């Protein structure tokens, strides 16, 4: 009898084992896959000659915008219904649930479009032309028409920066050009009307109109509620107060420095501060800015005039700032284009660095000083961090006639042979040509940043 019971029990176990095997075989047609992690947006930026001339509005309304980035759907194998099957003490493994597809997840990405323009140098030829353009208006000077061909680029950006190279000294001394500039304040009014939100003041000419002129420049820009001036500071406390602009929910820290002021100094006892770019200051303030904001942008006056390549000190300082988490470096002073590049950072991210944007508007004499440009990019913020995206460069040419009047900025894509041949710089520069200007652009700007819309010649 015991033998019969043992045989019956063995048969029952064998039957159950066979059933389990058949059930398990039904789910082996599709091999189990490991869950796929969502792709993150590209985190390129992580969270954590002389300057002598040839002839010796309303703030924008913020409109927050949002883009949506699709994240690839994950194929997940759910094991919540899995259980280890045991019959009469024998374990026969897990019975797996079928694989199901989950809907694609939507992650909000907020963006800020940002443009940066180079040196705005108001030589006597420039303001004399502006005086002529003001005839028949209620203005003494009218600079607006000089920017007509690029006004849409400026106005359409969420934030627009320009390096205002020459000071607004007011009554500290008469209106003047090179070598000791004092620019009409109407230039500032017109820049605001054009749509510039961020004004760079740190440069080698900031004391041209004496310390009183420097203070007047700071006071002038302080009156604009929705304009941020960087690089001019009333005192030490003001200098350490890092400017933060918040746009579309993104906090952007803005810093500005210069190598010097052409040997000019502040009077003894003055509380005014010139933002010099010594390593200790760069290191300390960029680290502090990184902690305060989603994005850090530095405007820096450095390098050697008329040199097309950054020197060793520029390279070293750029790397220092990059390793401290600076997202974008905007360079000025050489008055010619220097390279645009990505710099690898210690945290694995990259910093967008324009060593020199060249001149935007000026009365300088040589064709190399006529070629400049507009650097553009998007600051994108997603739940997993901030990135610098869609970087591009619009080459520009500053035009004037053989009387050094008729100033106008042109996109290079719209610049013609006829305009080039009529340029007044031919009087001073026999090497000027479309080919030579194109070579300047090609040597400085990688093709990845040049689009046909802006560079189709």
Secondary structure, DSSP 8 states (H G I E B T S, - for coil): -HHHHHHHHHHHHHHHHHHHHHHHHTT-SS-------------SS--------TT----------EEEEEE---EE---TT--EEEETTEEEEE-----EE---EEEEEEEEEEEEEEEE---HHHHHHHHHHTTTSS-S---GGGGGGGHHHHHHSSEEEEEE-S---GGGS--B-TTS-B--THHHHHHHHHT--EEE--STTTTTTHHHHHHHHHHHHHT-TT-EEESEESSHHHHHS-EEEEETTEEEEEEEEES--TT----TT---EE-B--HHHHHHHHHHHHHH-SEEEEEEE-S-TT-SS--HHHHHHHHHHHHTT--EEEEESSSSEEEEEEEE-TTS-EEEEEEEEBEEE---SSGGGTEEEEEEEEEEEETTEEEEEEEEEEEEEEE--TTS---EEEEGGG--HHHHHH-GGGGT-TT--HHHHHHHHHHHB-GGG--TTT---
